[in-house]
Amino acid sequence: MKNKQLSTYLLWAFLLAWALQAVAVGFAWNGQTHYFQLVMLASMYAPFAAVLLAKAPRDMGWRLKLRGKGKWVLAAWFGFAVLAALGAGLYYLLFPAALDLSGGFLAAQLGEEGMRQMEAQGLTLKTLMLIRLAEALSYAPLINTFAALGEEVGWRGFLYPRLKERFGAAKGRLLGGLIWGVWHWPVMIFAGYNYGTAYWGAPVLGPLLFCVVCTAIGVLIDYLYEKTECIWIPALAHGSFNAAGGLGMLVLNPAFADRTTLGPMPIGLIGGLPMFLLAALLIGKSGRESA
C-alpha cells in the first residue's frame, strides 16, 4: 500500500506541476511576467494536491505546538538569511569587481518605466534596496509560508518520511533532494527559471546544480521539521529562503549577471557554500546515527 501511495503521489506531483510549468513557459516566452508568476505559484500546490490524490495520511503536525521550540522557529525565520549573507559575502570577497553598491542591478531590473515610477514616489535606489532588505527579514517569510506550504506538505510532510523509512535518513534526504530538483526542470530549461538563460553552460548546468541546491535546502528544512514536528515550520523556512535568497543580487554589478551559477545567491556554487557545508554536516550526522 505504501509503495502504491508513493508512486501515485510522485506521478501526480510531477504531472500536475509539469503541466502548469508548461503553461508558465508559454507566458514567459510571451513576456507575460505576471501570469507566469501566478501559474508558478499555483504549481507550488501540486505536491499538496498529489498527497490528496494519493489518499495518503495527512497528519503532518498542523497544530502549532511550539512551546520550548522557539530556537527552531527563529532558525526557520532567519537561518537562510544568515546563510545567504555568508554566501554572498564569500562571493564578493572572491569577486570584488562584482560588488556594486549603487544599485545598478536593481535599476536594470526596474527598467526606465520602473525608475520613473520609483522617482515619482520620492524613492532612491538605495532606499528601495533597504526596503527590500527589511521586507525579506521581517514579514516576507511569513507571507511566503502560505505559498511554500503547498510544496512542504508534499515533500517534507509526505515524501521525505517515506524515503527515510525505506533508505535511511541520509540516503532518503539525498534522494528527496534529487527528486525535488528534477521537479523544477521544465521551467528552468525552457524559461531560464532561477539562473536565467545567458549563464555559462545553459541550459544544462543550472538544472543539474539546482538538484544539489534542493538537496541542501531539503536537508536543512527536513531537520527543522524533525525537531518541531510541525509542517508550518518547514513552510516558514522555505518561505524565508525564497525571501532572502535574492538579497545578494541587490548589490551585484550587472556585468556579472551571467554568472548566477557561482553566486551571489545561495543557488550558486560559491553563494551556496555555507548552506552546502551545513547540510553536509547534518547528512553526516544522520548517517552516523542510523549506522
N, C-alpha and C positions, 0 to 999 in steps of 0.2 A: 504493500500500500504506500509506504514511504517513497519508494523508488518511482512509482507511478505519479505521485503528487509532485515529486521533484521534476520529473520530465515534463509533466503538464505545465508546471509553473514556468520552467525555462522556455518552453515553446511559446506560451502566451506573452511572457515578458519581452522576448525578442520580437515576436510577430507584431505585437501592438506598437512597440517602440520604434521598430524599423519602418513600419508603415507611416507613422507620424513623422519620423525623421525624413522620409522621402518627400512628404508634403512640405516640411520645413526647408529642405534643399531647394525645392521649386520656388519658394518665396525668396530665399537668399539669392538665387540666380536672377530674380526679377527686381532685386533691390528693395523688397518689401520687408524692412527690418522689423517693424512692429509685429507683423503677422508671424514672422519667423520666430520671434521671442515667445509669442503666445503658444504656438504649436510646440515649441521645445519645452515650455512649462507643462503643457498637457502630457508630453511624453514622459515626464518625470513620475507620473502616476501610473505608468504601465506596469511596473513591478507590483504595486498595490493591487491593481486590477487582476494581475496574474495570480496573486495569492487567493483572491476571491474565486476566480475561475477554477483553480486547482482544489477548491474546497478544503483548504488547509486550515489547521488550528490557528487562531488569531490572538491567543493570549500572549501578548508581547510586552506587557508592562505598560498598559495605557494610563494607569493611575500614577500620579506624581507622589511617590513615597520617597522623599529625598532627605529625610532627617538624617543628619550625620554624613551626608554625601555632598556637602557644599563645595568641597575642593574639586570634585569631578564636574560639577556644574560650571565652576569657574574655568576649569581646563577645557570644557567643551566650548565655552563662550569666547575665551581669549587665547587658547592654546595655538590654534592655527595662525592667528595674527602674529604671535611671537615667532613661530617657526618661519612664517613668510617674511617677517622683518629680518631675521637672521640670514635667511637665504638671499634676500635682496641685498643686504649689506655685503655678503660674501661676493656676490656677483659684481657689485660696483667697486669693491676693493680690487678685484681681478681685472675689471674693465672700467677704469676711472673715466675714460672718454665717453662712456655710455651715460654718465650722470648729467642730467640737465634740470637744474632747479628752477628754470624759468617757466616750465610747464609747456614746453614745445610739443610733447606728445599729446597732451590733452587738447591743445589748440588744434592740432591736426585732426583729432577725433571730432571736435565740435564743428569744424569747417567754418566758412565765412558766415553763414546764417546763424549758426550756433554762437559764434563770437559776438555777433551783433546783438543777439538776444541777451547774452550774458552782460554785455556792456550796458544795455538798456536797463538792466536790473541793478546797475551800480556795482557789479561784481568784477573782481580781477581774477586772473588765472590762479594766483597764489591763494586767494580767498576760497575759490572753488575747490582747490586741492585740499585745503584744510577741512572744508565741509565734507568732502568725500571720505577723508580720513576719520572724521568724527562719526559719520554715519556707520562706517564699517566696524567701528569699535563700540558702538552703543546699541542702537535699535535694529540695524540691518540684519544681524544674525538671527534675532528673534522673528522678524518678518520672513526671512528666508527659511526658517524652520518649517513653515507650513507648506512650502514648495518641496523642500527636501524630504518631508515625511513620506511622500509617495514612493521614493526610492528606498528609504530606510526600512519601511515595513517589509519590502520585498527582499532587500539584500541582507541587512543585519538581523531583521526580525525573523525571516524565513530561511533564506538560503544558507547563510554562514553557519547557523547552529547545526544544520543537517550535514554540511560539508565537514565541519569539525568533528561531528559524531562519527562520521564514516572514515575520515582520513587522519584525524588528529588535529589539534589546534593549529599547529604551524602550517602543515600542508593544506588544511582546509581554508585558512585565510589566504594563502598564496593562490590557490585555485579560485577562490572567490574574487580576488582582485583581478585575475586574468579575465574571468567571465565579465566582470563589471566593466573592464576596459574595452573589451571587444564589443560590448553592448553599445558603445558610443561611436563605433567605427563609421557607419554610413555618413553621418553628418560631418564627421571630421574629414573624411576622404573627399567628399563631394562639395562641401561648403566651407572647408577651412576652419571648422569649429575649434576653438581654443588656441591653435597655433597660427591661424591664417593660411594663406596659400603660397606665400613667397619665401618661406624658410628653406634652408638647405636640406635636401632630402625629401622635400614634399612630393607627393602626399603620403609617403610610406613611413618616414621616420616618426612623424608626430603620433599616429595611432599606436605604433609599437611602444614608443616612450610612454604614452598615456596609460598603457597597461601596467607599467612599473609604478607610475604615479597613483593609479587607482589601487594597486596592491598596498602601497604605503598608507594611503588615506584610509583604506578599509581596515588595515591592522589597527591603526590608532582609534578609529571610530568604534570598531568592534570591542576593543579593550574597554572603552568608556561604557559601552552597553553592558558588558560583563560586570563591571563594577557597580552599575546603578540598577540594572535590570528594568530599565525604563526606556521605552522606544523614543520618547521625546528628547532624550539626551543625545543619541547619535544624530537625530534630525537637527538639533541645535548645533552640534559640531559641524555637520555637513553645511548648514546654513552659514556658519561662521567662516568656513573655508571659502565658500562662494562669495562672501562679502569682503574678505581680507585678501584673497588670493591675487587680486589685480592691483593692490596698492602700490607695489613697486614700479608699476608702469607709469605712475603719475610723474616720476622724475626721470623717465627714460628719454634719452636722446633719440628722436625719430629715425636717425640714420641707423640705429641698431634694432629697429623693429622687425627685421627679418631674421633675428637670432633668438626667437622665442623658445626654441628647444634647449637653449642654455639658461635663459633667465630673462628678466629678474623674477618672474613669477615662480611660485613653487612647483609649477608643472614643467619646469626646465631642469636640466641635469645639474646645474650649479645652484639655481634658486631653490631647488627642492632637496638639496643635500642634507640640511638639518633634519628634515622630515624623513628622508630615506634612512638616515642613521638611527633615529629614534625607533622607527618601525622595525629595523633590523634587530635592534636590541630586544624589542618585545617578541619578535619571532624567535630569536634565540632562547629567550626565557621560556616561552610556551613550549618550545621543542624539548628543553631540559625537563620541564615539569611533566611532560607526557611520556618521557623515556622510562 
